[in-house]
Amino acid sequence: MGICLSRSSSGSVKKRQSKRLTNQSAAAAVNGGGFAGSNRWYRNRSSSKRDDSVIQERALAAAILFQQQMQNGGGGGGGPFDRSSSLRYPNSNSKKNQSLPRCSSSRARSLTDPLLQPHQLVNQEVSVDDLETNHFVLVHGGGFGAWCWYKTIALLEEAGFKVTAVDLTGSGIHSFDTNNIASLSQYVQPLTYFLEKLADGEKVILVGHDFGGACISFAMELHPFRVSKAVFVSAAMLTSGQSALDIFSQKTDSNDLMRQSQIFIYANGNDKPPTAIDLDKSLLRDLLFNHSPAKDVALASVSMRSIPFSPVLEKLCLSDSKYGSVRRFYIETAEDNAIPIALQQNIISNNPPERVFHLKGADHSPFFSKPQGLHKILVEISRIPST
């Protein structure tokens, strides 16, 4: 998000080494149709009995692991082996019954974001089909797009939920020029249009990240009866008469990193107000992705777009009878450099939600840095019964 302040932070990335056959050893294996110039084959022959015993031990271990998986409900085609859903084929009904690959992240998985099995989720006695709604609508923050939710989409769909991720006007693959967005209603139009087209009586759970919090607040005021719950993920959770800029200006300390990263765009001329804000791509990791995998930082660096300036300035008129009637939940991100935890807690204290969740070890982009933890909280919120 390009309108809040942050403290700089750096994250280390551990690269996982891969074993490859070198050209030299490959050539030796095929040279002259045999093994000339190398004694490796003869050494392998002499140690074949030892290798056989190792193979047998590994096979036994694999058999025990498979039996445990069968006992835990993974048999009979019920589910694949434990894996990360960070990398997931889009068509789960593909005729190619290939096993899904493990996460290709170049960093070691954090112990604070463990892989979750279905039996580890809360309120398992409630079926997804028996919930008030099993439909999540994911709303991105400033500069992001629907693309940022790819891990969350995969995890929720695997758990049986219906998921819609929207591109707001001028974001993601939406072709509108960001500099021409003049109001919050124009920016949020793809979301409000989607809500208007819902069937009578159908409700959704809105999830807003960053500036997306102001966007779902606007939608809650327009369509309160179509929203079952609203989830704010390190987001602007406004009160009536506030703008997103008001929220993000509540900083108690200076933040040179954010000021350094902001690039104001004056499409109407330098003598007119800014039309949009860009973020310096060289500072994205420290600002937004200080605990995120390198591959996701690379994705963001080529996918993020300008943030429209006018919607950030617009003050919302929110009523108790509409906006106030929707159940609200907040997810704190503990290692956030864009909206630090102190600012998040200030937002919460000024406009208390029904419940607050704390996502340990998450940076400003928990859909990248803590996808499993974020998923677990979203599922838990969906299963909280009506009061």
C-alpha positions as CSV (number, residue, x, y, z in Angstrom):
1,M,0.0,0.0,0.0
2,G,1.5,3.3,-1.0
3,I,0.0,5.6,1.6
4,C,1.0,4.2,4.9
5,L,4.4,4.4,6.6
6,S,6.7,1.6,7.6
7,R,9.9,0.5,9.3
8,S,12.5,-1.1,7.0
9,S,13.2,-4.7,7.6
10,S,15.2,-7.3,5.7
11,G,14.4,-10.9,5.2
12,S,16.9,-13.7,4.5
13,V,16.2,-16.3,1.8
14,K,17.5,-19.8,2.0
15,K,17.9,-21.5,-1.3
16,R,17.3,-25.2,-1.6
17,Q,20.1,-26.9,-3.5
18,S,19.3,-29.4,-6.2
19,K,21.4,-32.3,-7.1
20,R,22.3,-32.5,-10.8
21,L,24.4,-34.8,-12.9
22,T,27.4,-32.9,-14.2
23,N,28.3,-33.0,-17.9
24,Q,31.6,-34.7,-17.0
25,S,30.1,-37.6,-15.1
26,A,27.4,-37.9,-17.7
27,A,29.9,-38.1,-20.5
28,A,31.9,-40.7,-18.6
29,A,28.9,-42.9,-18.3
30,V,28.3,-43.1,-22.0
31,N,31.9,-42.7,-23.3
32,G,32.6,-45.4,-25.9
33,G,29.5,-47.2,-25.1
34,G,30.9,-48.3,-21.7
35,F,32.8,-46.9,-18.7
36,A,36.2,-46.3,-20.1
37,G,38.4,-44.0,-18.0
38,S,36.3,-44.4,-14.8
39,N,36.4,-46.9,-11.9
40,R,33.1,-45.7,-10.6
41,W,31.1,-48.6,-12.1
42,Y,33.4,-51.2,-10.5
43,R,33.1,-49.4,-7.1
44,N,29.4,-49.5,-7.5
45,R,29.5,-53.2,-8.3
46,S,31.4,-53.9,-5.1
47,S,29.1,-52.0,-2.9
48,S,25.8,-53.3,-4.5
49,K,24.9,-55.4,-1.5
50,R,25.2,-52.4,0.8
51,D,23.1,-50.3,-1.6
52,D,20.5,-53.0,-1.7
53,S,20.1,-52.9,2.1
54,V,19.8,-49.1,2.0
55,I,17.1,-49.3,-0.7
56,Q,15.3,-51.9,1.4
57,E,15.4,-49.6,4.4
58,R,14.0,-46.7,2.4
59,A,11.3,-48.8,0.9
60,L,10.3,-50.0,4.4
61,A,10.2,-46.4,5.6
62,A,8.1,-45.4,2.6
63,A,5.7,-48.2,3.3
64,I,5.2,-47.2,6.9
65,L,4.6,-43.6,5.8
66,F,2.0,-44.7,3.3
67,Q,0.3,-46.8,5.9
68,Q,0.1,-43.9,8.3
69,Q,-1.4,-41.7,5.5
70,M,-4.0,-44.4,4.8
71,Q,-4.9,-44.5,8.5
72,N,-5.3,-40.7,8.6
73,G,-7.9,-40.7,6.0
74,G,-5.7,-40.3,2.9
75,G,-6.6,-43.7,1.3
76,G,-9.2,-44.7,-1.1
77,G,-8.5,-41.6,-3.2
78,G,-9.6,-39.4,-0.3
79,G,-6.6,-37.0,-0.5
80,P,-3.0,-36.7,-1.6
81,F,0.0,-36.8,0.5
82,D,0.8,-33.8,2.7
83,R,2.0,-30.9,0.5
84,S,2.0,-27.2,0.3
85,S,-0.7,-25.6,-1.9
86,S,1.6,-22.7,-2.8
87,L,2.0,-24.4,-6.2
88,R,-1.2,-25.9,-7.5
89,Y,-2.5,-26.9,-10.9
90,P,-5.6,-24.8,-11.8
91,N,-7.6,-27.8,-13.0
92,S,-8.1,-30.2,-10.2
93,N,-10.3,-32.4,-12.4
94,S,-7.5,-33.0,-14.9
95,K,-7.5,-36.5,-16.5
96,K,-3.8,-36.6,-15.8
97,N,-3.7,-38.1,-12.4
98,Q,-0.3,-36.6,-11.6
99,S,0.7,-36.0,-8.0
100,L,1.0,-32.3,-7.2
101,P,4.5,-30.9,-6.7
102,R,5.7,-29.7,-3.3
103,C,6.1,-26.0,-2.7
104,S,8.8,-24.6,-5.0
105,S,9.6,-21.8,-2.6
106,S,13.3,-21.1,-2.3
107,R,13.1,-20.6,1.4
108,A,12.5,-23.1,4.3
109,R,9.0,-23.2,5.5
110,S,8.5,-21.4,8.7
111,L,7.4,-23.3,11.8
112,T,4.9,-20.6,12.5
113,D,3.1,-21.4,9.2
114,P,2.8,-25.2,9.3
115,L,1.0,-27.3,6.8
116,L,-2.5,-28.0,7.9
117,Q,-4.5,-31.2,7.5
118,P,-8.3,-31.1,7.3
119,H,-8.7,-32.6,10.7
120,Q,-6.7,-29.7,12.2
121,L,-9.2,-27.1,11.3
122,V,-11.6,-25.7,13.8
123,N,-15.3,-26.5,14.2
124,Q,-15.1,-29.6,12.0
125,E,-18.5,-30.7,13.2
126,V,-20.0,-28.0,10.9
127,S,-20.0,-28.9,7.2
128,V,-19.1,-26.3,4.7
129,D,-22.5,-26.8,3.0
130,D,-24.2,-26.1,6.3
131,L,-22.6,-22.6,6.8
132,E,-24.6,-19.4,6.4
133,T,-22.3,-18.9,3.4
134,N,-19.3,-20.8,2.0
135,H,-18.5,-18.1,-0.5
136,F,-15.4,-15.9,0.1
137,V,-14.9,-12.7,-2.0
138,L,-11.3,-11.5,-1.8
139,V,-10.5,-7.8,-2.3
140,H,-6.9,-6.8,-2.8
141,G,-5.1,-3.7,-1.5
142,G,-3.7,-0.7,-3.2
143,G,-1.4,-1.6,-6.1
144,F,-2.2,-5.3,-5.9
145,G,-4.7,-7.3,-7.9
146,A,-6.7,-10.6,-7.7
147,W,-3.4,-12.4,-8.6
148,C,-2.1,-11.8,-5.0
149,W,-4.6,-14.3,-3.6
150,Y,-3.6,-17.3,-5.6
151,K,-2.5,-19.4,-2.6
152,T,-5.5,-18.4,-0.6
153,I,-7.8,-19.3,-3.5
154,A,-6.2,-22.8,-3.9
155,L,-6.4,-23.6,-0.1
156,L,-10.0,-22.4,0.3
157,E,-11.2,-24.3,-2.8
158,E,-9.5,-27.4,-1.6
159,A,-11.4,-27.1,1.6
160,G,-14.7,-26.9,-0.3
161,F,-15.3,-23.2,-0.3
162,K,-16.4,-21.1,-3.3
163,V,-13.9,-18.2,-3.9
164,T,-14.1,-15.0,-6.0
165,A,-11.2,-12.7,-6.2
166,V,-12.0,-9.3,-7.9
167,D,-9.8,-6.9,-9.8
168,L,-10.8,-3.4,-8.8
169,T,-10.9,-0.7,-11.4
170,G,-7.4,-0.1,-12.9
171,S,-6.0,-3.1,-10.9
172,G,-4.7,-6.5,-11.9
173,I,-5.8,-7.2,-15.5
174,H,-8.5,-4.5,-15.4
175,S,-7.5,-2.3,-18.3
176,F,-8.7,1.1,-17.0
177,D,-6.1,3.8,-16.6
178,T,-5.5,4.4,-12.9
179,N,-4.9,8.1,-13.4
180,N,-8.5,8.5,-14.6
181,I,-10.1,7.1,-11.4
182,A,-11.9,10.1,-9.8
183,S,-13.8,8.5,-6.9
184,L,-13.9,5.5,-4.5
185,S,-17.2,4.4,-6.1
186,Q,-15.6,4.2,-9.5
187,Y,-12.6,2.3,-8.0
188,V,-14.9,-0.2,-6.2
189,Q,-17.3,-0.6,-9.1
190,P,-16.3,-4.2,-10.0
191,L,-17.0,-5.3,-6.4
192,T,-20.3,-3.5,-6.1
193,Y,-21.4,-4.8,-9.5
194,F,-20.6,-8.4,-8.4
195,L,-22.6,-8.0,-5.2
196,E,-25.6,-6.6,-7.1
197,K,-25.7,-9.7,-9.3
198,L,-25.9,-12.1,-6.4
199,A,-29.0,-14.2,-6.2
200,D,-31.7,-13.1,-3.8
201,G,-30.8,-14.2,-0.3
202,E,-27.2,-15.1,-1.2
203,K,-24.5,-13.8,1.1
204,V,-20.7,-13.7,1.0
205,I,-17.8,-13.2,3.3
206,L,-15.9,-10.1,2.2
207,V,-12.1,-10.1,2.9
208,G,-10.3,-6.8,2.4
209,H,-6.5,-6.3,2.5
210,D,-4.8,-3.0,3.1
211,F,-6.7,-0.2,1.2
212,G,-9.2,-3.0,0.3
213,G,-10.5,-2.5,3.8
214,A,-11.9,0.9,2.8
215,C,-13.3,-0.8,-0.3
216,I,-15.3,-3.5,1.5
217,S,-16.5,-0.8,4.0
218,F,-18.0,1.1,1.1
219,A,-19.6,-2.1,-0.2
220,M,-21.0,-3.0,3.2
221,E,-22.8,0.3,3.4
222,L,-24.3,-0.3,-0.1
223,H,-25.2,-4.0,0.3
224,P,-25.3,-4.9,4.0
225,F,-27.8,-7.8,3.4
226,R,-25.5,-9.5,0.9
227,V,-22.5,-9.6,3.3
228,S,-22.5,-12.2,6.1
229,K,-19.1,-11.2,7.6
230,A,-16.3,-8.8,6.8
231,V,-12.7,-9.6,7.4
232,F,-10.0,-6.9,7.5
233,V,-6.5,-8.2,6.9
234,S,-4.0,-5.5,8.0
235,A,-6.5,-3.1,6.5
236,A,-8.1,0.3,6.8
237,M,-11.2,-0.3,8.9
238,L,-12.8,3.1,8.7
239,T,-15.3,4.9,10.9
240,S,-17.9,7.3,9.4
241,G,-16.2,10.5,8.2
242,Q,-12.8,9.0,7.8
243,S,-10.7,8.5,4.7
244,A,-8.0,5.9,4.1
245,L,-5.5,8.7,4.3
246,D,-6.8,9.7,7.7
247,I,-6.2,6.1,8.9
248,F,-2.7,5.8,7.5
249,S,-1.7,9.2,8.8
250,Q,-2.1,8.1,12.4
251,K,1.6,7.1,12.5
252,T,3.3,7.7,15.8
253,D,6.8,7.5,14.3
254,S,8.4,8.6,11.1
255,N,8.9,6.1,8.3
256,D,11.6,7.1,5.9
257,L,11.2,3.8,3.9
258,M,7.6,4.6,2.9
259,R,8.5,8.2,2.0
260,Q,11.4,6.9,-0.1
261,S,9.2,4.3,-1.8
262,Q,6.4,6.7,-2.9
263,I,6.5,8.1,-6.4
264,F,3.6,10.5,-7.1
265,I,2.2,10.7,-10.6
266,Y,0.9,14.0,-12.0
267,A,-1.0,12.9,-15.1
268,N,-2.9,16.2,-15.2
269,G,0.2,18.4,-14.8
270,N,2.6,19.3,-12.0
271,D,0.4,22.2,-10.9
272,K,-2.6,19.8,-10.2
273,P,-3.0,17.2,-7.4
274,P,-1.4,13.8,-7.9
275,T,-3.5,11.3,-9.9
276,A,-1.8,8.1,-8.6
277,I,1.0,6.7,-6.5
278,D,3.7,4.2,-7.6
279,L,6.0,2.3,-5.3
280,D,9.7,2.0,-5.9
281,K,10.2,-1.6,-6.9
282,S,13.6,-1.8,-5.4
283,L,12.0,-1.2,-1.9
284,L,9.1,-3.5,-2.3
285,R,10.7,-6.4,-0.4
286,D,11.5,-4.4,2.7
287,L,8.2,-2.5,2.7
288,L,5.6,-5.2,1.8
289,F,7.3,-8.6,1.6
290,N,9.9,-8.7,4.3
291,H,8.9,-12.4,5.2
292,S,7.6,-13.5,1.8
293,P,9.2,-16.0,-0.6
294,A,11.4,-14.6,-3.3
295,K,9.2,-16.1,-6.1
296,D,6.2,-14.1,-4.7
297,V,8.2,-10.9,-4.5
298,A,9.2,-11.4,-8.1
299,L,5.5,-11.9,-9.1
300,A,4.5,-8.7,-7.3
301,S,7.3,-6.7,-8.9
302,V,6.0,-7.4,-12.4
303,S,2.3,-7.3,-11.5
304,M,1.7,-4.4,-9.2
305,R,0.2,-1.2,-10.6
306,S,-0.3,2.4,-9.6
307,I,-2.6,3.2,-6.7
308,P,-5.3,5.8,-7.6
309,F,-5.0,8.9,-5.4
310,S,-8.5,10.3,-5.3
311,P,-10.2,7.2,-3.6
312,V,-7.6,7.4,-0.9
313,L,-8.7,11.0,0.0
314,E,-12.4,10.3,0.0
315,K,-14.2,10.3,3.3
316,L,-16.8,7.6,3.8
317,C,-20.3,8.0,5.2
318,L,-21.0,4.8,7.2
319,S,-24.2,4.2,9.1
320,D,-24.9,1.9,12.0
321,S,-28.0,0.5,10.3
322,K,-26.0,-0.7,7.3
323,Y,-22.3,-0.8,7.7
324,G,-22.7,-1.3,11.4
325,S,-25.0,-4.3,11.0
326,V,-22.3,-6.5,9.3
327,R,-20.1,-8.6,11.6
328,R,-16.5,-7.5,11.4
329,F,-13.3,-9.4,12.2
330,Y,-9.7,-8.1,12.1
331,I,-6.5,-10.1,11.3
332,E,-3.3,-8.5,12.7
333,T,0.0,-9.1,10.9
334,A,2.7,-9.0,13.5
335,E,5.8,-8.3,11.3
336,D,4.1,-5.7,9.1
337,N,6.4,-2.9,7.8
338,A,3.7,-1.1,5.8
339,I,0.9,-0.9,8.5
340,P,2.9,-1.6,11.7
341,I,1.2,-3.6,14.4
342,A,0.9,-0.4,16.6
343,L,-1.1,1.3,13.9
344,Q,-3.3,-1.8,13.4
345,Q,-4.1,-1.9,17.1
346,N,-4.9,1.8,17.0
347,I,-7.3,1.1,14.2
348,I,-8.9,-1.7,16.2
349,S,-9.3,0.4,19.3
350,N,-11.0,3.2,17.5
351,N,-13.5,0.9,15.7
352,P,-13.6,-2.4,17.6
353,P,-14.6,-5.5,15.6
354,E,-16.3,-8.6,17.0
355,R,-13.0,-10.5,17.2
356,V,-9.3,-9.9,16.5
357,F,-7.0,-12.6,15.3
358,H,-3.2,-12.4,15.5
359,L,-1.1,-13.8,12.7
360,K,2.4,-14.3,14.1
361,G,5.4,-13.9,11.7
362,A,3.3,-12.4,8.9
363,D,4.5,-9.4,6.9
364,H,2.1,-7.0,5.1
365,S,1.3,-9.7,2.6
366,P,0.2,-12.8,4.7
367,F,-1.3,-14.4,1.6
368,F,2.4,-14.8,0.6
369,S,4.3,-15.1,3.9
370,K,1.7,-17.1,5.9
371,P,-0.8,-18.6,3.5
372,Q,-1.6,-21.6,5.7
373,G,-2.1,-19.5,8.9
374,L,-4.3,-17.0,7.0
375,H,-6.3,-19.9,5.6
376,K,-6.9,-21.4,9.0
377,I,-8.2,-18.1,10.4
378,L,-10.5,-17.5,7.4
379,V,-12.0,-21.0,7.8
380,E,-12.4,-20.4,11.5
381,I,-14.2,-17.1,10.9
382,S,-16.5,-18.7,8.4
383,R,-17.6,-21.3,11.0
384,I,-18.3,-18.8,13.8
385,P,-22.1,-19.3,14.2
386,S,-24.6,-16.5,14.0
387,T,-25.4,-14.7,17.2
